Amino acid sequence: MILKNIVKEMAKVLVSGGAGFIGSHLVDALIEKGEEVLVIDNLSGGRKENLNQKARFYQLDLRNLNEISPLFKGVDFVFHLAARPRIPLSIQDPILSHENNLNATLNVLVASRDNKVKKVIYSSSSSVYGNQKILPLREDMRPNPLNPYALQKYVGELYSKIFFEIYGLKTISLRYFNVFGPRAPEIGAYATVIGIFLKKKRDGEALTITGDGEQKRDFSYIKDVVRATILAAEKEVGGGEVINVGAGHNYSINQLAEIIGGPKTYIPPRPGEIRETLADVSKAKKLLGWQPEYNLEKGLKDMGII
């Protein structure tokens, strides 16, 4: 259990975006640990079938502070995963992306502060780094957001840090690197490259690669990500720290396509895309006692893909 005291009472936790890909896996793990879990999700990207039946679900929009704030009463830990993800969406509609990624985050922080939540764990993104001259990517590097989504995630980190410094609300920001695993979206605006490739392979279609395919990504398996996220609540950190959560290995999209298998087709590159990501996870090892257990191949094997 997260809340460890003499009577070992159950912790009450709230997960925003708990019907989404990462959020639903986190909810499952928290319930398995014996926690009382509340989920807020407007189902814009999440799905009801992802929801754990033992969680208390509220279909609400985080942009409405008055509606969500009462649910934070008595909550010990908040895991804020809800967002309007995907870079292309933020480029197409930066205002809607801003509302869902920044206004919502500010509301979560205000509701947590007002209801005396013990700690907020904010899910950020490796996209805040943008293109850097040196790899691997370390938390002390100057962020270089290349698109509205990345910028919004970075500002969310700054808001989290400020809420600790000004209001004493414990916060920690986790920069996730290209998370994959079961329940990852395969179609629509929220689909990620591995999900898209897997569906195309099942459908007998060519794997669509943007640009030359030599862009590299640090693919992080969902089980590693969930474990790091829970440790961020359990450990004695919460001073606005930023911590990478990645596998520490990267692969080109061409390599990914070779691993999954099938014919390939190439289309023009998209704007605002990072050329290469690779996580330095030494800070996570030091502060959380965490290190990744899966690389890309091991994660795909765990999924039964290869």
GIGI-V106478 format. One record per pair of residues at least 4 apart in sequence whose ideal C-beta (glycine too) atoms are under 7 Angstrom apart, sorted by the first residue. I is the first residue (numbers start at 1). J is the second residue. Records with the same first field share a line. If there is no record, write none. Layout:
I = J  J
This chain:
1 = 8  10  11  33  34  35
2 = 11  13  35  77  233  234
3 = 9  11  76
4 = 8
5 = 9
10 = 34  35  36
11 = 35  36  76  77
12 = 36  74  75  76
13 = 30  35  37  75  76  77  79
14 = 38  40  71  72  75  78
15 = 23  26  27  37  39  79  81
16 = 40  62  80  81  82  108
17 = 23  41  46  81  82  83
18 = 23  24  27  39  41  55
19 = 23  24  39  41  43  46  47  48  50  51
20 = 24  41  45  46  81
21 = 183  184  185
22 = 26  81  179  222  225
23 = 27  46  81
24 = 28  50  51  183
25 = 29  183  222  226
26 = 30  79  81  226  229
27 = 31  37  39  52  55
28 = 32  52
29 = 33  226  230
30 = 35  37
31 = 35  37  52  54  55
37 = 55
38 = 55  56  58  71
39 = 51  55  56  57  58
40 = 58  60  62  68  71
41 = 46  59  82
42 = 59  60  61
43 = 48  59
45 = 190
46 = 50
50 = 183
51 = 55  57
58 = 71
60 = 64  67  68
62 = 68  82  104  107  108
63 = 99  103  104  107
64 = 68
65 = 69  107  110  111
68 = 107  111
69 = 111  114
72 = 111  112  115  117
73 = 115
75 = 115  117
76 = 117  118
77 = 117  118  119  121  233
78 = 108  112  117  120
79 = 121  229
80 = 105  108  120  121  122  123
81 = 123
82 = 104
83 = 100  101
84 = 89  96  97  100  101
85 = 149  190
86 = 149  189  190
87 = 91  127  147  149  272  273
88 = 92  270
89 = 93  97  189
90 = 94  97  147  148  149
91 = 147  148  271  272
93 = 97
94 = 98  148
95 = 99
96 = 100
97 = 101  148  149  152
98 = 102  103  148  152
99 = 103
100 = 104
101 = 105  149  152  153  156
102 = 106  152  155  156
103 = 107
104 = 108
105 = 109  156  159
106 = 110  159
107 = 111
108 = 112  120
109 = 113  120  159  160  163  169
110 = 114
111 = 115
112 = 117  120  169
113 = 163  167  169
117 = 169
118 = 170
119 = 170  171  233  238
120 = 160  169  171
121 = 172  174  229  232  233
122 = 156  157  160  171  173
123 = 174  176
124 = 128  153  156  157  173  174  175
125 = 150  153  175  176
126 = 137  175  176  177  246  277  279
127 = 149  150  153  274
128 = 143  145  150  153  154  175
129 = 137  141  143  144
130 = 143  144  145  146  150  274
131 = 144  146  274  275
132 = 137  141  144
135 = 276  278
136 = 278  279  280
137 = 141  244  277  278  279  280
138 = 280
139 = 242  243  244  283
143 = 154
145 = 150  151  154
146 = 150  272  274
147 = 272
148 = 152
149 = 153
150 = 154
151 = 155
152 = 156
153 = 157
154 = 158
155 = 159
156 = 160
157 = 161  173  242
158 = 162
159 = 163
160 = 171  173  240
161 = 165  171  240
162 = 166
163 = 167  169  171
164 = 168  169  170  171  239  240
165 = 240
170 = 238
171 = 238  240
172 = 232  237  238  241  243
173 = 242
174 = 228  229  232  243  245
175 = 242  243  244  245
176 = 220  225  245
177 = 218  220  244  245  246  247  277  279
178 = 217  218  219  220  277
179 = 220  222  225
180 = 184  192  194  219  221  222  299
181 = 221  222  299  303
182 = 303
184 = 192  194  195
185 = 190  191  192  195
186 = 191  195  196  198  199
187 = 191  199
191 = 195  196
192 = 196
193 = 197  253  256
194 = 198  219  256
195 = 199
196 = 200
197 = 201  207  256  257  260
198 = 202  260  305
199 = 203
200 = 205  206  207  208
201 = 207  260  261  262
206 = 262  263  264  265
207 = 257  260  262  264
208 = 265  267
209 = 213  253  254  257  264  266
210 = 267  269  270
211 = 215  269
213 = 252  253  254  266
214 = 252  254
215 = 252  253  273  275  276
216 = 250  251  252  276  277
217 = 250  251  277
218 = 246  247  249  250  277  278  279
219 = 247  251  296
220 = 224  225  245  246  247  292
221 = 294  299
222 = 226
223 = 227  294
224 = 228  292  293  294
225 = 229  245
226 = 230
227 = 231  290
228 = 232  245  284  288  290
230 = 234
231 = 235  288  289  290
232 = 237  288
235 = 287  288  289
237 = 241  287
241 = 287
243 = 283  284  287  288
244 = 279  280  281  283  284
245 = 284
246 = 279  281
247 = 279  292  294  295
248 = 279  281  292
249 = 295
250 = 276  277  278
251 = 255  256  296
253 = 257
254 = 258
255 = 259
256 = 260
257 = 264
259 = 296  297  300  306
269 = 273
281 = 285  291  292
282 = 286
283 = 287
284 = 288  290
285 = 290  291
294 = 298  299  302
295 = 299
296 = 300
297 = 301  306
298 = 302
299 = 303
300 = 305  306
301 = 306
